[in-house]
Amino acid sequence: MNKHLETDMCKLIKPRTNRATISSKHMDSCIPREVQYVCLYWVCHIQQAEMLIDGDGLVNAFLLQHFLHWLEAVSLIGRTSNSLNILKACNMLELLV
């Protein structure tokens, strides 16, 4: 995920670009299907692996570096409503504060 998540990953330039105007072909080239999957289910995998979610671990490092990029990706794939549920699922919201 580190390789794909970056600011303006679909090179839309305009922050207010309507997601509906982005072709699925362009979306898949910018955010490959496997990255879309990981964006939606990484928290579940961390929980199942029983990884520690603490302020000094890999999860925190990922969130510090890529939280906004991850939100952008989730938004672009049309699953923004899932993002809070994903974070709530493992009590990660307190790490972001």
MDTraj code that builds the backbone (N, CA, C; nanometers):
import mdtraj as md
import numpy as np

residues = "MET ASN LYS HIS LEU GLU THR ASP MET CYS LYS LEU ILE LYS PRO ARG THR ASN ARG ALA THR ILE SER SER LYS HIS MET ASP SER CYS ILE PRO ARG GLU VAL GLN TYR VAL CYS LEU TYR TRP VAL CYS HIS ILE GLN GLN ALA GLU MET LEU ILE ASP GLY ASP GLY LEU VAL ASN ALA PHE LEU LEU GLN HIS PHE LEU HIS TRP LEU GLU ALA VAL SER LEU ILE GLY ARG THR SER ASN SER LEU ASN ILE LEU LYS ALA CYS ASN MET LEU GLU LEU LEU VAL".split()
xyz = np.array([
    [0.0826, -0.1185, 0.0000],
    [0.0000, 0.0000, 0.0000],
    [0.0875, 0.1254, 0.0000],
    [0.2016, 0.1187, 0.0680],
    [0.2898, 0.2359, 0.0722],
    [0.3273, 0.2841, -0.0669],
    [0.3436, 0.1913, -0.1592],
    [0.3855, 0.2240, -0.2954],
    [0.2782, 0.3018, -0.3716],
    [0.1518, 0.2756, -0.3433],
    [0.0417, 0.3334, -0.4206],
    [-0.0229, 0.4556, -0.3565],
    [-0.0162, 0.4662, -0.2256],
    [-0.0846, 0.5764, -0.1586],
    [0.0014, 0.7017, -0.1587],
    [-0.0513, 0.8058, -0.2218],
    [0.0172, 0.9344, -0.2290],
    [-0.0866, 1.0430, -0.2549],
    [-0.0452, 1.1663, -0.2405],
    [-0.1344, 1.2783, -0.2677],
    [-0.1719, 1.2799, -0.4152],
    [-0.2995, 1.3000, -0.4431],
    [-0.3520, 1.3066, -0.5799],
    [-0.3084, 1.1866, -0.6629],
    [-0.3333, 1.0683, -0.6090],
    [-0.2875, 0.9440, -0.6723],
    [-0.3470, 0.9197, -0.8104],
    [-0.4602, 0.9810, -0.8401],
    [-0.5206, 0.9657, -0.9733],
    [-0.4912, 1.0854, -1.0630],
    [-0.4038, 1.1732, -1.0153],
    [-0.3616, 1.2906, -1.0938],
    [-0.4814, 1.3717, -1.1437],
    [-0.5747, 1.3973, -1.0527],
    [-0.6960, 1.4714, -1.0874],
    [-0.6728, 1.6219, -1.0856],
    [-0.5724, 1.6657, -1.0183],
    [-0.5306, 1.8050, -1.0049],
    [-0.6343, 1.8881, -0.9288],
    [-0.7596, 1.8845, -0.9703],
    [-0.8641, 1.9615, -0.9026],
    [-0.9200, 1.8802, -0.7855],
    [-0.9086, 1.9322, -0.6627],
    [-0.9567, 1.8588, -0.5461],
    [-1.1064, 1.8288, -0.5481],
    [-1.1833, 1.9088, -0.6186],
    [-1.3290, 1.8906, -0.6176],
    [-1.3798, 1.8088, -0.7352],
    [-1.2946, 1.7344, -0.7996],
    [-1.3368, 1.6516, -0.9118],
    [-1.4422, 1.5523, -0.8647],
    [-1.5513, 1.5443, -0.9372],
    [-1.6581, 1.4510, -0.9040],
    [-1.6118, 1.3092, -0.9357],
    [-1.6225, 1.2216, -0.8373],
    [-1.5790, 1.0828, -0.8533],
    [-1.6485, 1.0145, -0.9705],
    [-1.7719, 1.0511, -0.9961],
    [-1.8497, 0.9890, -1.1041],
    [-1.7916, 1.0195, -1.2423],
    [-1.7106, 1.1235, -1.2519],
    [-1.6521, 1.1594, -1.3817],
    [-1.5215, 1.0850, -1.4104],
    [-1.4753, 1.0056, -1.3157],
    [-1.3504, 0.9312, -1.3328],
    [-1.3831, 0.7927, -1.3868],
    [-1.3263, 0.7575, -1.4987],
    [-1.3555, 0.6268, -1.5587],
    [-1.3003, 0.5148, -1.4705],
    [-1.3670, 0.4008, -1.4737],
    [-1.3202, 0.2869, -1.3942],
    [-1.1836, 0.2393, -1.4435],
    [-1.1577, 0.2543, -1.5723],
    [-1.0274, 0.2157, -1.6272],
    [-0.9168, 0.3032, -1.5664],
    [-0.9427, 0.4340, -1.5603],
    [-0.8446, 0.5255, -1.5002],
    [-0.8283, 0.4947, -1.3515],
    [-0.9395, 0.4702, -1.2840],
    [-0.9358, 0.4393, -1.1411],
    [-0.8525, 0.3139, -1.1153],
    [-0.8760, 0.2101, -1.1947],
    [-0.8028, 0.0848, -1.1764],
    [-0.6544, 0.0995, -1.2081],
    [-0.6206, 0.1912, -1.2987],
    [-0.4788, 0.2115, -1.3280],
    [-0.4102, 0.2896, -1.2159],
    [-0.4844, 0.3768, -1.1498],
    [-0.4282, 0.4562, -1.0393],
    [-0.4310, 0.3807, -0.9070],
    [-0.5403, 0.3117, -0.8849],
    [-0.5582, 0.2352, -0.7613],
    [-0.5956, 0.0930, -0.8028],
    [-0.4961, 0.0071, -0.8243],
    [-0.5242, -0.1298, -0.8684],
    [-0.6206, -0.2019, -0.7738],
    [-0.6905, -0.2998, -0.8271],
    [-0.7923, -0.3724, -0.7487],
    [-0.7372, -0.4268, -0.6176],
    [-0.6143, -0.4789, -0.6203],
    [-0.5584, -0.5347, -0.4967],
    [-0.5352, -0.4248, -0.3929],
    [-0.5022, -0.3051, -0.4365],
    [-0.4847, -0.1926, -0.3438],
    [-0.6210, -0.1476, -0.2912],
    [-0.7223, -0.1494, -0.3767],
    [-0.8580, -0.1168, -0.3323],
    [-0.9010, -0.2136, -0.2223],
    [-0.8734, -0.3415, -0.2435],
    [-0.9072, -0.4432, -0.1435],
    [-0.8355, -0.4139, -0.0116],
    [-0.7059, -0.3897, -0.0202],
    [-0.6270, -0.3651, 0.1004],
    [-0.6758, -0.2403, 0.1733],
    [-0.7108, -0.1367, 0.0984],
    [-0.7616, -0.0138, 0.1608],
    [-0.8868, -0.0406, 0.2435],
    [-0.9680, -0.1336, 0.1978],
    [-1.0930, -0.1628, 0.2681],
    [-1.0771, -0.2645, 0.3808],
    [-0.9803, -0.3553, 0.3698],
    [-0.9757, -0.4669, 0.4646],
    [-0.8486, -0.4776, 0.5475],
    [-0.7574, -0.3785, 0.5386],
    [-0.6326, -0.3895, 0.6132],
    [-0.6558, -0.3981, 0.7632],
    [-0.7536, -0.3262, 0.8140],
    [-0.7803, -0.3291, 0.9578],
    [-0.8251, -0.4683, 1.0009],
    [-0.9095, -0.5325, 0.9217],
    [-0.9552, -0.6686, 0.9537],
    [-0.8370, -0.7647, 0.9609],
    [-0.7444, -0.7522, 0.8670],
    [-0.6275, -0.8403, 0.8658],
    [-0.5386, -0.8162, 0.9880],
    [-0.5251, -0.6914, 1.0276],
    [-0.4462, -0.6596, 1.1471],
    [-0.5115, -0.7203, 1.2704],
    [-0.6439, -0.7091, 1.2778],
    [-0.7158, -0.7674, 1.3914],
    [-0.6996, -0.9188, 1.3931],
    [-0.7161, -0.9825, 1.2786],
    [-0.7059, -1.1279, 1.2722],
    [-0.5646, -1.1765, 1.3035],
    [-0.4650, -1.0970, 1.2688],
    [-0.3268, -1.1331, 1.2989],
    [-0.2914, -1.0994, 1.4435],
    [-0.3857, -1.0373, 1.5119],
    [-0.3685, -0.9962, 1.6514],
    [-0.2439, -0.9099, 1.6700],
    [-0.2213, -0.8223, 1.5717],
    [-0.1101, -0.7279, 1.5831],
    [-0.1459, -0.6219, 1.6858],
    [-0.0476, -0.5756, 1.7554],
    [-0.0701, -0.4691, 1.8522],
    [-0.0913, -0.3378, 1.7789],
    [-0.1939, -0.2686, 1.8180],
    [-0.2214, -0.1371, 1.7616],
    [-0.1888, -0.0368, 1.8712],
    [-0.0646, 0.0088, 1.8677],
    [-0.0213, 0.1025, 1.9707],
    [0.0388, 0.2267, 1.9065],
    [0.0724, 0.3217, 1.9880],
    [0.1231, 0.4486, 1.9390],
    [0.2616, 0.4435, 1.8778],
    [0.3350, 0.3349, 1.8955],
    [0.4719, 0.3277, 1.8448],
    [0.4916, 0.2214, 1.7378],
    [0.3860, 0.1539, 1.6979],
    [0.4008, 0.0418, 1.6061],
    [0.3870, 0.0770, 1.4597],
    [0.3836, -0.0276, 1.3785],
    [0.3730, -0.0127, 1.2335],
    [0.2431, 0.0540, 1.1919],
    [0.1347, 0.0216, 1.2613],
    [0.0052, 0.0801, 1.2265],
    [0.0089, 0.2309, 1.2475],
    [0.0628, 0.2730, 1.3596],
    [0.0725, 0.4162, 1.3863],
    [0.1623, 0.4843, 1.2833],
    [0.2731, 0.4216, 1.2484],
    [0.3635, 0.4783, 1.1472],
    [0.2915, 0.4921, 1.0134],
    [0.2127, 0.3897, 0.9783],
    [0.1358, 0.3954, 0.8541],
    [0.0359, 0.5105, 0.8582],
    [-0.0364, 0.5218, 0.9686],
    [-0.1369, 0.6274, 0.9805],
    [-0.0742, 0.7662, 0.9757],
    [0.0392, 0.7823, 1.0398],
    [0.1062, 0.9127, 1.0378],
    [0.1494, 0.9514, 0.8968],
    [0.1927, 0.8533, 0.8196],
    [0.2420, 0.8826, 0.6848],
    [0.1319, 0.8849, 0.5795],
    [0.0329, 0.7965, 0.5934],
    [-0.0609, 0.7757, 0.4836],
    [-0.2088, 0.7921, 0.5172],
    [-0.2428, 0.8410, 0.6352],
    [-0.3846, 0.8484, 0.6712],
    [-0.4656, 0.9271, 0.5690],
    [-0.4204, 1.0463, 0.5324],
    [-0.4958, 1.1274, 0.4358],
    [-0.4962, 1.0631, 0.2974],
    [-0.3862, 0.9995, 0.2604],
    [-0.3811, 0.9297, 0.1311],
    [-0.4804, 0.8134, 0.1307],
    [-0.4867, 0.7427, 0.2434],
    [-0.5800, 0.6305, 0.2549],
    [-0.7243, 0.6804, 0.2443],
    [-0.7547, 0.7920, 0.3128],
    [-0.8895, 0.8489, 0.3030],
    [-0.9216, 0.8890, 0.1593],
    [-0.8242, 0.9447, 0.0905],
    [-0.8439, 0.9819, -0.0497],
    [-0.8750, 0.8581, -0.1335],
    [-0.7993, 0.7515, -0.1134],
    [-0.8221, 0.6281, -0.1896],
    [-0.9601, 0.5707, -0.1608],
    [-0.9973, 0.5653, -0.0336],
    [-1.1286, 0.5120, 0.0040],
    [-1.2396, 0.5972, -0.0574],
    [-1.2201, 0.7270, -0.0589],
    [-1.3172, 0.8175, -0.1204],
    [-1.3267, 0.7936, -0.2711],
    [-1.2124, 0.7814, -0.3361],
    [-1.2112, 0.7612, -0.4811],
    [-1.2771, 0.6299, -0.5224],
    [-1.2662, 0.5280, -0.4377],
    [-1.3303, 0.4007, -0.4728],
    [-1.4753, 0.3954, -0.4239],
    [-1.5226, 0.5087, -0.3707],
    [-1.6637, 0.5197, -0.3351],
    [-1.7030, 0.4544, -0.2048],
    [-1.6098, 0.4414, -0.1125],
    [-1.6400, 0.3744, 0.0137],
    [-1.6084, 0.4622, 0.1351],
    [-1.6275, 0.5928, 0.1209],
    [-1.5974, 0.6862, 0.2291],
    [-1.6722, 0.6511, 0.3569],
    [-1.7968, 0.6105, 0.3429],
    [-1.8756, 0.5780, 0.4625],
    [-1.8138, 0.4624, 0.5403],
    [-1.7389, 0.3779, 0.4726],
    [-1.6748, 0.2652, 0.5399],
    [-1.5546, 0.3077, 0.6240],
    [-1.4927, 0.4204, 0.5907],
    [-1.3668, 0.4567, 0.6553],
    [-1.3802, 0.4727, 0.8068],
    [-1.4836, 0.5415, 0.8528],
    [-1.5009, 0.5551, 0.9978],
    [-1.5326, 0.4216, 1.0626],
    [-1.6138, 0.3407, 0.9967],
    [-1.6443, 0.2084, 1.0512],
    [-1.5190, 0.1224, 1.0586],
    [-1.4328, 0.1349, 0.9577],
    [-1.3076, 0.0589, 0.9574],
    [-1.2228, 0.0985, 1.0779],
    [-1.2108, 0.2279, 1.1011],
    [-1.1296, 0.2755, 1.2130],
    [-1.1935, 0.2444, 1.3480],
    [-1.3247, 0.2583, 1.3567],
    [-1.3941, 0.2271, 1.4821],
    [-1.3814, 0.0791, 1.5165],
    [-1.3763, -0.0047, 1.4147],
    [-1.3730, -0.1492, 1.4357],
    [-1.2566, -0.1916, 1.5239],
    [-1.1499, -0.1201, 1.5193],
    [-1.0375, -0.1589, 1.6049],
    [-0.9924, -0.0439, 1.6947],
    [-1.0864, 0.0429, 1.7254],
    [-1.0595, 0.1528, 1.8186],
    [-0.9374, 0.2349, 1.7787],
    [-0.9233, 0.2613, 1.6503],
    [-0.8069, 0.3346, 1.6018],
    [-0.8275, 0.4851, 1.6030],
    [-0.9491, 0.5305, 1.6231],
    [-0.9737, 0.6746, 1.6203],
    [-0.8933, 0.7484, 1.7265],
    [-0.8740, 0.6847, 1.8423],
    [-0.7980, 0.7529, 1.9470],
    [-0.6509, 0.7700, 1.9100],
    [-0.5983, 0.6870, 1.8208],
    [-0.4597, 0.7029, 1.7761],
    [-0.4416, 0.8270, 1.6903],
    [-0.5495, 0.8704, 1.6271],
    [-0.5408, 0.9829, 1.5350],
    [-0.5506, 1.1172, 1.6048],
    [-0.5921, 1.1155, 1.7289],
    [-0.6121, 1.2406, 1.8022],
    [-0.4838, 1.2845, 1.8681],
])
top = md.Topology()
chain = top.add_chain()
for i, resn in enumerate(residues, 1):
    res = top.add_residue(resn, chain, resSeq=i)
    for name in ("N", "CA", "C"):
        top.add_atom(name, md.element.get_by_symbol(name[0]), res)
traj = md.Trajectory(xyz[None], top)
